[in-house]
């Protein structure tokens, strides 16, 4: 039970939501699915005066617009799993949603936007939206703005969304012909992710790698972008180069995340195999 | 899942059959009323204010909170000390040389762990109480704190309870003898240390207590999550200074207990004094973080064992140091005592000694939790057996065969003085090997190793002392049952044992239905009400069927004898012993046409008894006690007592694969063979063991309560205290062996605690078998991935 009195609001437009949030940003919490904020309030760890629930704000549409998938911020994991657009154009996002810890209850309640704004190191979404090159569309009192790349996540549990803004949607370019890999290490079925690696690999007609992107999740306060093009671009990518790229990934983790489920030293130690396993999914070694 | 029942059982129409639970539909349909579903008119609600620091003197200012709307009372340790004394101890360490425990429902002047309740706000609504609780002002005068047992024993360690002069609550020795010459006498010696992490009880339903003091009847009615209604009644009466008859304890169905819901927790008594002061019902509902603050295990064992070239273990010496956290009135310290007595398990080790110590620290208190410390003995001996196998080059199975007690040695007195009643350990292993082709599994392991995969095979063997009778405590190896038949032929069983939700109530009905020759739907059972049921020790130490079922069988036989007498008269049969009660009918043996419905016989005794049975006392009711005959409280020449009466046992074989890059352990196969004597309902036994095994998997691989250096508990929910989920668990391969107890009327031995310890041991051994090519060893549970990886990376450092 939430012990403190609060006002519950469920705006029906983005403008109304922005008005509510910007009126008292420090004393307001926004609910995407509420799977994080509501338990926090229950435990008395957060006591906002106002809870703004976005479920009626019309932000749950998933559309394809000129090779960019517009994913409404309140799209649930279940919606991502059942959307034919996501299935076809963002298979990595669909796979991530299927693997969310918590099963059906959480998949039907948790939202992709909520997870991005919460920016928790121990969650799946940040690294995946980062590697997919997503852009966040934000609405605030000064109007709309866009954030992408490393600016999406400023620190552990701190996204680039300002307290007086609402995340309205994610714009994610289609994966196209790019191969992908997503490997998640967790302790057991109920565990949050300990370390994740998401990668996208583009190859040309002859099979040469033209572009490879790898983002690590869980191992640091924010997703770690690893520049692996120097190792992987070109032809004849075999296990040695995949392993070298994974080593590069491990070397890119400077201040490993440390929590009750795993010490930083462990996260540092497993980054190499986790990155390698992700890359191996995208680069099956048929020629190796 | 494979379930294969042994044909030997308490043969009857129902006993021995895997009937479904008689009230299973009510559970599934949500019709069961748990304590929180109870809505007494005028109920007030308690919210506890909890300590934010691990150790401090406190001053509590309640004035602001008291002025809040709806608030009826804000109680502190100081305010309640004017009305009540300490909580009666469920078990007391003082008579055996331990410290005197004087624990209060709320601490008077200092707190000793983060989260300790220090004030109680009572209000008209839960919301009012929650809001006011935030207004209670606590000034802390911080004291240094200590979290680890070794540190708590250091010279200048901060003292939790100053009057003790140290942090040592109790110490003892199991077994005896000076074992310092271990090396000289044997061909080899193994030494090591084992550590178990702190586990926490995790029933689906946390604790819920409601106390209702009636200002009219001057009686207290207590409703709540308890395993032991009668002992609790005694304890509450003592606490409040009431006659025992003026306390009525009601235990609605519970959503899991695991030992946690035995008695002695402060809140059980707190609601009583609050209700008495207010003259209104007072309710307290626990949250998950509170449940997880209670612990078990958190122990360290140093051991030395000697062995001969033939793999026979000749002597074992060990030192068990248990971190109890804060003191508790629940008698949880007994887990260290029971753990040491459970050594050296089912092995014939002539010379054995365990010195054990229970130490208090600034963590939450220990709570009783299955298998009540006995995992220490099992882990110790199973670790030693594997170490001897490595040293001698013998197969681990062979080492066990050479060391355990053989079937012709029973009854066998262990080095710690327990008299093992019966068993066939060799038979357990043979049965396990019919499920797991060991030679094939070893070949597959070798092939996997050649491909760079780390597969391990582990064995665990447990012997669990059950049916406890602790001198001086309300934990006894006897129970009372009443069996009653109405004029309509309906049967009611009143019993002092309770069910934690495992179906033992249905099993007792099976026992009674068979003896009275009636159908299951004619039988009902009442448990958990001290005004209705005869005295009983509740649900501890695997006793539900052992003593609860035993006494119900005796009472039912008495009623059946009377029915036979009446029926004989009505059927014109000279010899009542020729009357057969079966399938709802009383008939003359061999003459099925000479029959009457049992209900008609009952009705006749009640209505026309002067005609049909003039010489028979017209009651169809019997109350009988069953008491285990093999308990001995008089110390023998070596000062040993025999406080346990049966010894269920089991063998497990586990196959795991360790991902050596990440330390993740995957359980691939888990073969379990159990022997709890005769099974009244194999389905329930299998269900109980399944839960025990999952509990063991958690203890071995995932579950660990952690504290930060500042004393705060970082494991506070199921995202930070990881229970195994269905997809962490392979399909279990369960077999049962039946070696009846010679001391129980039904041959049962108790199945309540099986599976936890054995699983911990087989998984630890399997992980170490998997890591053996790397020369790495894990000696601490749970074997969480970072611990496994550290063991691998520590090699050659």
Interface residues (C-beta under 8 A of the other chain):
Chain A: X1 X3 X4 X5 X43 X44 X185 X187 X188 X189 X190 X191 X192 X194 X260 X261 X262 X263 X265 X266 X269 X270 X272 X273 X274
Chain B: X126 X127 X130 X131 X133 X134 X289 X661 X662 X663 X664 X701 X702 X706 X714 X715 X716 X718 X719 X720 X722 X723 X724 X725 X726 X727 X728 X784 X785 X786 X789 X793
